[in-house]
């Protein structure tokens, strides 16, 4: 109903409701926008996210740097080993004139002339061309074949094991080594099917780092290079190791 000197009560109520801001009703105190969504990352949250991204990128970069460095070191090692094999192989070849047919090295001829019994140690033209039948050190002439089944090792000494092939293959390796002055034998290995090719002499444990053992290892390595070059799949004796013999 109307009041004297003023508008009616219902008119006042309608005017007051129309002046309210509809957006204020929809906006709340929970950090939501008028559309109902969450506010974006701001302040410290954005900084933590940025640092985490930088850390992940640094980890990935460090991984790739490590992989690249490892591959480069591996290639350099392989090249160095190949150069060492070629050097040893070239040292084991007899001297041959570049422009003349292959001939026997002078030192070999002199030794054969002085000792008639060393005729088996002379190098044929075909052998001189590949350099695989000439002993590396003239101080170690070829040895006679090893008696079958002989095990000359002494208990308590360490002997270098240069290969562990089957029985028939072991005999071939022993023959190759003895033709080049290595006192090699095929002995029974850890299993019935395999044989161990060992080289004499043996050494006490205290002398494995001495000059005699070191010199023997160099001779084994040099013969191993020739053995690897003789046929595909041949070992080069690079993984030889000393083993204590006990009866």
C-alpha positions as CSV (number, residue, x, y, z in Angstrom):
1,X,0.0,0.0,0.0
2,X,1.2,3.6,-0.6
3,X,2.7,5.7,2.1
4,X,2.2,9.3,2.5
5,X,4.9,11.4,1.0
6,X,6.8,8.5,-0.4
7,X,6.7,5.4,-2.6
8,X,5.0,2.2,-1.5
9,X,7.0,-0.5,0.4
10,X,7.0,-3.0,-2.5
11,X,8.4,-0.3,-4.8
12,X,11.3,0.3,-2.5
13,X,12.1,-3.5,-2.4
14,X,12.1,-3.8,-6.2
15,X,14.4,-0.8,-6.6
16,X,16.9,-2.2,-4.1
17,X,17.0,-5.7,-5.8
18,X,17.6,-4.2,-9.3
19,X,20.6,-2.2,-8.1
20,X,22.5,-5.4,-6.9
21,X,25.5,-6.5,-9.0
22,X,24.7,-10.0,-10.5
23,X,28.5,-10.6,-10.9
24,X,29.0,-10.3,-7.2
25,X,26.7,-13.2,-6.5
26,X,28.5,-15.5,-9.0
27,X,32.0,-14.6,-7.7
28,X,33.1,-16.5,-4.6
29,X,36.0,-16.5,-2.1
30,X,37.6,-19.7,-3.3
31,X,39.9,-18.1,-5.9
32,X,37.6,-18.9,-8.8
33,X,36.9,-16.6,-11.7
34,X,33.4,-15.5,-12.7
35,X,33.5,-18.3,-15.3
36,X,34.0,-20.9,-12.6
37,X,37.7,-21.8,-13.5
38,X,40.9,-21.7,-11.3
39,X,43.4,-18.9,-11.4
40,X,46.6,-19.5,-13.5
41,X,50.0,-20.3,-11.8
42,X,51.5,-17.1,-10.4
43,X,54.4,-16.2,-8.1
44,X,56.4,-19.0,-6.5
45,X,54.5,-21.8,-8.3
46,X,55.7,-20.5,-11.7
47,X,59.3,-20.2,-10.4
48,X,59.3,-23.8,-9.2
49,X,58.0,-25.0,-12.5
50,X,60.7,-23.1,-14.4
51,X,63.5,-24.5,-12.3
52,X,62.2,-28.0,-12.7
53,X,62.2,-27.6,-16.5
54,X,65.8,-26.3,-16.4
55,X,66.9,-29.3,-14.2
56,X,65.3,-31.8,-16.6
57,X,67.0,-30.2,-19.6
58,X,70.4,-30.2,-17.8
59,X,70.0,-34.0,-17.1
60,X,69.3,-34.8,-20.7
61,X,72.2,-32.7,-21.9
62,X,74.6,-34.4,-19.4
63,X,73.4,-37.8,-20.6
64,X,74.1,-37.1,-24.2
65,X,77.5,-35.6,-23.4
66,X,78.5,-38.7,-21.5
67,X,77.3,-41.1,-24.3
68,X,79.2,-39.1,-26.9
69,X,82.4,-39.1,-24.8
70,X,82.2,-42.9,-24.1
71,X,81.8,-43.6,-27.8
72,X,84.8,-41.4,-28.7
73,X,87.0,-43.1,-26.1
74,X,85.9,-46.5,-27.3
75,X,86.9,-45.7,-30.9
76,X,90.2,-44.3,-29.8
77,X,91.0,-47.5,-27.8
78,X,90.1,-49.7,-30.8
79,X,92.3,-47.7,-33.1
80,X,95.2,-47.9,-30.6
81,X,94.8,-51.7,-30.3
82,X,94.7,-52.1,-34.1
83,X,97.9,-50.0,-34.5
84,X,99.7,-52.1,-31.8
85,X,98.7,-55.4,-33.6
86,X,100.0,-54.0,-37.0
87,X,103.2,-53.0,-35.3
88,X,103.8,-56.4,-33.8
89,X,102.9,-58.1,-37.1
90,X,105.3,-55.9,-39.0
91,X,108.1,-56.7,-36.5
92,X,107.4,-60.5,-37.0
93,X,107.8,-60.4,-40.8
94,X,111.2,-61.2,-42.4
95,X,113.0,-58.5,-44.3
96,X,112.0,-58.4,-48.0
97,X,113.2,-56.0,-50.7
98,X,110.3,-54.0,-52.0
99,X,111.3,-54.1,-55.7
100,X,112.7,-57.7,-55.7
101,X,111.1,-61.1,-55.4
102,X,110.6,-62.3,-51.9
103,X,113.8,-63.8,-50.4
104,X,114.9,-65.2,-47.1
105,X,116.0,-62.6,-44.6
106,X,119.8,-62.4,-44.3
107,X,119.9,-63.3,-40.6
108,X,117.9,-66.4,-41.3
109,X,120.2,-67.4,-44.1
110,X,123.3,-66.9,-42.0
111,X,121.9,-69.0,-39.2
112,X,120.9,-71.8,-41.6
113,X,124.4,-71.8,-43.1
114,X,126.0,-72.1,-39.7
115,X,123.7,-74.8,-38.4
116,X,122.8,-77.5,-40.9
117,X,120.3,-78.9,-38.3
118,X,118.3,-75.7,-38.6
119,X,117.1,-76.4,-42.1
120,X,113.5,-76.7,-40.9
121,X,113.7,-73.1,-39.7
122,X,114.4,-71.7,-43.2
123,X,111.6,-69.7,-44.8
124,X,110.3,-70.5,-48.2
125,X,109.4,-67.8,-50.7
126,X,105.6,-68.3,-50.2
127,X,106.0,-68.2,-46.4
128,X,108.2,-65.1,-46.6
129,X,105.4,-63.3,-48.5
130,X,103.0,-63.6,-45.6
131,X,105.5,-63.7,-42.8
132,X,103.8,-66.3,-40.7
133,X,106.4,-69.1,-40.7
134,X,109.4,-67.1,-39.4
135,X,110.1,-67.2,-35.6
136,X,109.9,-63.7,-34.2
137,X,113.0,-64.0,-32.0
138,X,116.1,-65.7,-33.6
139,X,117.1,-66.7,-30.0
140,X,114.1,-69.0,-29.8
141,X,114.2,-71.5,-32.8
142,X,111.3,-73.9,-33.5
143,X,110.8,-76.6,-31.0
144,X,110.0,-80.3,-31.8
145,X,106.4,-81.5,-31.5
146,X,105.2,-82.0,-28.0
147,X,104.7,-85.7,-26.9
148,X,100.9,-86.5,-26.8
149,X,99.5,-86.4,-23.4
150,X,102.6,-85.0,-21.7
151,X,102.0,-82.5,-18.8
152,X,105.4,-81.1,-17.8
153,X,104.0,-78.6,-15.2
154,X,105.4,-78.5,-11.7
155,X,103.1,-78.2,-8.7
156,X,103.1,-74.8,-7.0
157,X,104.1,-72.8,-10.1
158,X,101.9,-70.4,-12.2
159,X,101.7,-71.0,-15.9
160,X,100.3,-68.7,-18.6
161,X,97.1,-70.1,-20.1
162,X,96.7,-68.7,-23.6
163,X,93.7,-70.6,-24.9
164,X,91.1,-73.2,-23.8
165,X,89.8,-74.8,-27.1
166,X,88.5,-78.3,-27.8
167,X,91.1,-81.1,-27.9
168,X,91.7,-81.2,-31.7
169,X,91.9,-77.4,-31.9
170,X,94.3,-77.3,-29.0
171,X,96.8,-79.5,-30.8
172,X,96.8,-77.0,-33.8
173,X,97.5,-74.1,-31.5
174,X,100.3,-76.0,-29.7
175,X,101.9,-76.8,-33.0
176,X,101.7,-73.2,-34.2
177,X,103.3,-71.9,-31.0
178,X,106.1,-74.5,-30.9
179,X,107.0,-73.7,-34.5
180,X,107.7,-70.2,-33.3
181,X,109.7,-71.0,-30.3
182,X,107.0,-71.0,-27.6
183,X,107.2,-74.1,-25.3
184,X,103.4,-74.8,-25.4
185,X,101.5,-77.9,-24.3
186,X,97.9,-78.9,-24.3
187,X,96.8,-80.1,-20.9
188,X,93.5,-81.2,-19.4
189,X,91.2,-78.3,-18.6
190,X,88.4,-77.7,-16.2
191,X,86.0,-79.8,-18.3
192,X,86.5,-83.1,-20.1
193,X,85.8,-81.6,-23.5
194,X,88.2,-78.7,-23.3
195,X,92.0,-78.5,-23.1
196,X,94.1,-75.7,-21.8
197,X,97.1,-74.5,-23.9
198,X,99.8,-73.5,-21.4
199,X,103.3,-72.0,-22.0
200,X,106.4,-72.9,-20.1
201,X,108.2,-72.0,-18.0
202,X,106.2,-71.6,-14.8
203,X,106.7,-68.9,-12.2
204,X,106.2,-68.5,-8.5
205,X,103.6,-66.0,-7.6
206,X,106.2,-63.5,-6.4
207,X,107.9,-63.5,-9.9
208,X,104.8,-63.0,-12.0
209,X,105.6,-59.3,-12.3
210,X,109.3,-59.8,-12.8
211,X,111.3,-59.3,-16.0
212,X,111.3,-63.0,-17.0
213,X,107.5,-63.3,-16.9
214,X,107.1,-59.9,-18.6
215,X,109.3,-61.0,-21.4
216,X,107.4,-64.2,-21.8
217,X,104.1,-62.3,-22.0
218,X,105.5,-60.1,-24.8
219,X,106.6,-63.2,-26.8
220,X,103.2,-64.8,-26.3
221,X,101.5,-61.6,-27.5
222,X,103.7,-61.3,-30.6
223,X,103.0,-64.9,-31.6
224,X,99.4,-64.3,-30.9
225,X,99.3,-61.5,-33.5
226,X,100.7,-63.9,-36.1
227,X,98.2,-66.6,-35.1
228,X,95.3,-64.3,-35.5
229,X,96.5,-63.2,-38.9
230,X,97.0,-66.8,-40.1
231,X,93.3,-67.6,-40.3
232,X,89.9,-66.0,-39.6
233,X,88.7,-66.8,-36.1
234,X,92.1,-67.5,-34.6
235,X,92.6,-66.0,-31.1
236,X,95.5,-63.6,-30.5
237,X,96.2,-64.7,-27.0
238,X,95.5,-61.3,-25.7
239,X,93.4,-62.7,-22.8
240,X,96.1,-64.9,-21.4
241,X,96.3,-65.3,-17.7
242,X,98.5,-67.0,-15.1
243,X,97.1,-70.1,-13.4
244,X,98.5,-71.9,-10.4
245,X,99.1,-75.6,-11.0
246,X,98.6,-78.0,-8.1
247,X,98.5,-81.8,-8.3
